[in-house]
Amino acid sequence: MDIRDKLKANAEPLLQPGEELQAVFRAQTVYPYLGPISALLILVGSAVYRVVVVTDRRILMCRGDRVTMAPIHEVLAEVPRQTMMGPAHGLWYRTDSLGDRLYINRSFHAEVAAADAAI
């Protein structure tokens, strides 16, 4: 089971009856290439990981786990489904469209594109 399958499985309990999951991806709130500063921020808790769950009705921003990639701990915010997140580009794409500044790794850019295309 790869990370995308784990994220989807962990997002299922958040769905309302009849709601369709369109995309799930990981993001983080601190730019990852700050070297020792980034490592320190992770240790003191300033670097926070998010799981973005996109459905046909809404976008949920959830608190993720610091160690493993797939757990979803709580829903922090709900954003209207019409919100565009991309187009994602580069190694770490920065977006402010979901309320918080998020950095999304290139490995999840296809999910961002799919979510935007489904609007």
C-alpha positions as CSV (number, residue, x, y, z in Angstrom):
1,M,0.0,0.0,0.0
2,D,1.6,3.3,-1.0
3,I,1.2,6.7,0.7
4,R,-1.7,7.8,-1.5
5,D,-3.7,4.7,-0.6
6,K,-3.0,5.2,3.1
7,L,-4.0,8.9,2.9
8,K,-7.3,7.9,1.1
9,A,-8.1,5.3,3.6
10,N,-7.5,7.7,6.5
11,A,-9.6,10.4,4.8
12,E,-12.7,8.1,4.4
13,P,-14.1,8.7,7.9
14,L,-14.1,12.5,7.3
15,L,-16.5,12.2,4.4
16,Q,-20.2,13.1,4.7
17,P,-22.8,10.6,3.4
18,G,-22.7,10.6,-0.4
19,E,-19.6,12.8,-0.6
20,E,-17.0,11.7,-3.2
21,L,-13.2,11.9,-2.5
22,Q,-11.4,13.6,-5.4
23,A,-7.8,14.0,-4.1
24,V,-5.7,13.8,-0.9
25,F,-2.2,15.1,-0.5
26,R,0.4,16.1,2.0
27,A,1.8,19.6,2.6
28,Q,3.8,21.4,5.2
29,T,3.8,24.9,6.6
30,V,7.6,25.5,6.6
31,Y,9.8,25.6,3.6
32,P,11.7,22.3,3.8
33,Y,15.1,23.5,2.6
34,L,16.2,25.7,5.5
35,G,18.9,23.2,6.6
36,P,19.5,23.2,10.3
37,I,16.8,25.9,10.9
38,S,14.2,23.6,9.4
39,A,15.2,20.7,11.6
40,L,15.0,22.9,14.6
41,L,11.5,24.1,13.7
42,I,10.4,20.5,13.3
43,L,11.7,19.7,16.7
44,V,10.1,22.6,18.5
45,G,6.8,22.1,16.7
46,S,6.7,25.1,14.4
47,A,6.9,23.0,11.3
48,V,3.5,21.5,10.9
49,Y,2.3,18.9,8.4
50,R,-1.1,19.1,6.8
51,V,-3.2,16.6,4.9
52,V,-5.5,18.3,2.3
53,V,-8.6,16.3,1.6
54,V,-10.5,17.4,-1.6
55,T,-14.1,16.2,-2.1
56,D,-16.8,17.1,-4.6
57,R,-18.3,19.5,-1.9
58,R,-15.4,21.0,0.1
59,I,-11.7,21.1,0.8
60,L,-10.6,20.0,4.3
61,M,-7.3,21.0,5.8
62,C,-6.3,18.5,8.5
63,R,-3.5,18.2,11.0
64,G,-1.0,15.5,9.9
65,D,1.5,13.6,11.9
66,R,5.2,14.7,12.3
67,V,6.7,11.3,11.9
68,T,4.6,9.2,9.5
69,M,3.0,10.6,6.4
70,A,-0.5,9.2,6.4
71,P,-2.3,9.8,9.8
72,I,-5.0,12.5,9.9
73,H,-5.6,13.8,13.4
74,E,-8.2,16.5,13.2
75,V,-9.9,18.9,10.7
76,L,-8.5,22.4,11.1
77,A,-10.4,24.2,8.4
78,E,-12.9,23.8,5.7
79,V,-12.5,25.8,2.5
80,P,-15.1,26.2,-0.3
81,R,-14.7,23.7,-3.1
82,Q,-14.4,26.4,-5.8
83,T,-10.9,27.3,-4.4
84,M,-8.1,26.9,-6.9
85,M,-4.9,25.6,-5.5
86,G,-2.6,25.6,-8.5
87,P,-1.1,25.3,-11.0
88,A,1.6,23.6,-9.0
89,H,5.2,23.9,-10.3
90,G,8.8,23.5,-9.0
91,L,10.1,21.1,-6.4
92,W,8.1,22.7,-3.6
93,Y,5.0,24.7,-4.7
94,R,3.9,27.4,-2.3
95,T,0.2,28.3,-2.0
96,D,-1.7,30.6,0.3
97,S,-5.1,29.8,-1.2
98,L,-6.2,27.4,1.6
99,G,-5.8,29.9,4.4
100,D,-2.3,28.8,5.6
101,R,0.9,29.1,3.6
102,L,1.5,25.6,2.4
103,Y,4.4,24.0,0.6
104,I,3.5,21.0,-1.6
105,N,6.1,18.6,-2.8
106,R,6.4,17.8,-6.5
107,S,5.2,14.2,-5.8
108,F,1.7,15.5,-5.0
109,H,1.4,18.1,-7.9
110,A,-0.7,15.7,-9.9
111,E,-3.2,15.6,-7.1
112,V,-3.4,19.4,-7.0
113,A,-3.9,19.5,-10.8
114,A,-6.6,16.8,-10.6
115,A,-8.4,18.7,-7.8
116,D,-8.3,21.9,-9.8
117,A,-9.5,20.2,-13.0
118,A,-12.5,18.7,-11.2
119,I,-14.0,22.1,-10.3
